[in-house]
Amino acid sequence: MEQNHTALSELFAQLGLPNQQQEIQQFIKLNSGLATETKIEDAQCWTSSQADFLKTALAEDGEWAELIDQLSTRLR
């Protein structure tokens, strides 16, 4: 898998979320505590289109999968 996207800020932009470092940290702080058994795409913080994007990207093991995994870890 070729990794073209290297920063969480790019993932946040793709999701239509504020993507400055401070805004990302705030998002993680507000939404942390995601249960281990909960899939990231099932977290309550996403719109349905954001959840669909996350689920599809992970299923395809696409270029975003590594960043989504990083975000998942930080939300736990």
Residue, then its C-alpha position, 0 to 999 in steps of 0.5 A: m500500500e502506497q501512503n500518499h497522505t502523511a498527516l492527520s491534518e489531511l485526514f481531518a480535511q478529507l472528513g470536512l473537519p477543522n484541521q489545524q493542530q490545535e483543532i485536531q487536539q481539541f477534537i481528540k480531547l472531546n471525543s476520547g474514551l472510545a471503547t476498545e470494542t467500538k469500531i472507529e466508524d461507529a463512534q458517535c462523533w461522525t456524521s453518516s457520510q464521515a462514518d461511511f468514508l471511514k468504513t470504506a477506507l478501512a475495508e479497502d485498506g486504502e491510502w487513508a487506512e493508516l491515518i484512520d488507525q492512528l486516529s482510532t488509537r488516539l481516540r481510545 
